[in-house]
Amino acid sequence: MNNPLIKLFRSKIYTAIILLAILLCIGVFGYRVISGLSWIDSVYMTVITITTVGFGEVQPLGVPAKIFTIFLILASVVIVGYAISIITEYILSRNNFEDIKQRKMQKEIEAMSGHIIICGFGRNGKQAAKKLQDYGKPFVIIERDKEIIERLQEEEIPYVFGNANEDETLYEAGIENASTLISALPSDADNLFVVLSARQINKKMTIISRASQETSYNKLKLAGANNVILPDKIGGDHMASLVVIPDLVEFIDNLGIVGERNINVEEVKVEQLYDTKNVKTIRDLDLRKKTGCTVIGFKDDNGDYIVNPEADTKLVADSKIIVLGRPEQIQRLNSMYNIEQET
């Protein structure tokens, strides 16, 4: 916990513990020296005096020992009372701080729009979150494992503690205003239920689901998932490709993000490049000359893809282009057309 108030209370607790230890040592050595008690009797007398339990003395005390006991009781009342008050205040403040932090996070989630919801923070969910962080995309994690929630708290990642299968949890994550939902739960049945619930609540959002079994693919698509990912199948294909076409696979692996904001491939909406009232072609934009980026793909307004499109391809409204370039060239493209401001 990085809260300064919690750190202050912790330092006070350490101080209280040190004072109690000093008081205990003074009491033990005091009874040992003044009354000549054994070590175990000195500890016993010190403990019953500090705690004021009222047990009997191990032997009659002389005047010096009685005076010492009076001062030990007065000191213990102050120090023990201080320790109890600090510990109590720390516990209450910690609970209040957690409640305040949770309410603040919930308000931030409610204010989000166009964000991504990730259901499950396992291997796939964690990797998805890392990729979104690299791209600077806002997202919310739904998780029911308390240990994972504690890690999310430490990393200050927006989260909702609960079961993604419950509609109430999805509403808390802001599903009505979300643009995308990634269901990365380990069970295909759970993913299917999440997809059904999410599609019923938000008809327009993009839903991406994980699947363990190939038999679940069609079911998830029928339930409303736009894309279904089979991690095991992808992993097997990738390993086989490293045997068949290793250099090509290595090159492709180096595309995308190689570090924070170091992007090699970018998807750009045509509307971000020019006013589509007067349709232009790829040649008219001449992005290669202006930014150094090369157009390697085109997605038309019907959703059909063209790899390595011709220069006279018309960039109509609601279409997209995929560009390839070095990180500095992609950055130049984003800066020239203010693309980063819109993402």
C-alpha positions, 0 to 999 in steps of 0.5 A, spaced: 500 500 500 503 506 497 498 511 501 502 516 506 497 515 511 497 508 512 505 509 512 504 514 517 500 509 522 505 503 520 511 508 523 507 509 529 506 502 530 513 500 530 514 506 535 509 503 540 512 496 539 519 499 541 516 503 547 513 496 549 519 493 548 523 498 552 518 498 558 518 490 558 526 491 559 526 496 564 521 492 568 525 486 568 531 489 570 528 493 575 525 487 579 531 483 578 536 489 581 531 492 586 528 486 589 533 480 587 528 476 583 530 471 578 529 472 571 523 468 570 520 472 576 522 478 574 518 477 567 512 475 571 512 481 575 513 485 569 507 482 565 502 482 571 504 489 572 504 492 565 497 488 564 494 490 570 491 483 571 491 483 579 495 477 580 499 476 587 506 478 588 511 472 587 514 475 594 513 481 598 515 488 595 520 493 599 519 500 599 524 501 593 520 496 589 513 499 591 515 505 588 518 502 582 512 498 581 508 505 581 512 508 576 512 502 572 504 502 572 503 509 570 508 508 564 505 502 562 498 505 562 500 511 557 504 506 553 499 501 552 494 505 551 498 509 546 499 502 542 492 500 543 489 507 540 494 507 534 493 499 532 485 501 532 486 507 528 490 504 523 485 498 522 479 503 522 483 507 517 485 502 513 478 499 512 476 506 510 481 507 505 480 501 502 472 503 501 474 510 499 479 507 494 474 502 491 468 508 491 473 512 487 475 506 482 468 505 481 466 512 479 472 512 474 469 506 471 462 509 471 465 515 467 469 511 462 466 510 455 469 506 449 473 502 454 475 494 454 472 489 459 477 483 460 473 477 464 479 473 467 486 475 469 489 469 467 494 467 462 490 470 456 487 476 460 494 478 463 497 478 456 491 482 453 491 487 458 499 488 457 498 489 450 492 494 451 497 498 456 502 498 451 497 501 446 494 506 451 487 503 451 483 504 457 480 497 460 477 494 466 478 487 469 473 483 472 476 478 477 473 473 482 480 471 485 482 475 491 489 474 490 489 477 483 485 483 486 490 484 491 495 485 485 491 489 481 490 494 487 498 494 488 498 496 480 492 501 480 489 497 475 481 498 474 478 492 476 471 489 479 471 484 484 466 479 482 463 473 477 463 475 470 457 471 469 453 475 473 449 481 469 450 486 475 458 485 475 458 486 468 454 493 469 459 495 474 464 494 469 460 499 465 458 494 459 453 499 457 458 504 455 464 499 453 466 498 446 469 491 447 469 485 451 474 480 452 472 473 455 478 470 457 475 465 462 478 458 463 472 454 462 468 454 455 461 454 459 463 460 463 465 464 456 459 462 453 455 465 458 458 471 459 458 472 451 450 471 451 449 476 457 454 481 454 451 481 447 444 481 450 446 487 454 450 491 449 448 489 442 453 494 438 460 492 442 465 487 439 466 481 443 472 476 443 472 470 447 477 464 448 475 457 447 479 451 449 475 446 445 474 447 437 467 444 438 465 451 442 467 455 436 461 455 433 457 455 439 460 462 441 459 465 435 452 463 435 452 466 442 454 473 439 462 473 439 465 477 433 471 473 434 473 466 437 480 465 439 483 458 440 490 459 444 492 451 443 491 451 436 494 458 435 500 455 439 501 449 435 500 452 428 506 457 430 510 452 433 509 448 426 510 455 422 517 456 426 519 449 422 516 450 415 518 458 415 522 460 421 525 467 418 518 469 416 515 467 422 520 471 426 519 477 422 512 477 423 513 476 431 517 483 430 511 486 428 506 490 432 509 492 439 516 491 441 516 496 447 512 502 449 508 505 444 514 502 439 509 500 434 510 497 427 503 496 424 498 501 425 490 500 423 487 507 421 480 509 419 480 513 412 476 519 416 482 520 420 486 522 414 482 526 410 475 529 408 471 523 405 466 527 401 471 527 396 474 520 395 481 519 394 486 514 392 492 511 396 496 514 391 493 521 392 495 520 399 502 518 398 503 516 405 510 513 403 513 520 401 510 524 407 511 519 413 515 513 410 509 508 412 507 503 406 500 501 406 500 493 406 492 492 407 485 495 406 479 494 409 473 496 405 466 499 407 463 492 407 469 489 411 472 485 406 480 485 406 485 486 400 492 485 402 497 489 398 492 494 395 493 497 388 495 505 388 488 507 385 484 503 390 479 508 393 479 510 400 471 510 401 468 512 408 468 507 413 474 503 410 481 502 413 488 502 411 493 498 415 500 501 414 507 498 416 513 502 418 518 503 423 516 506 430 518 513 428 515 513 421 508 510 425 509 516 430 510 521 424 504 518 421 500 519 428 503 526 429 501 529 422 494 526 422 493 527 430 491 520 430 493 519 437 489 524 440 483 520 437 485 513 440 
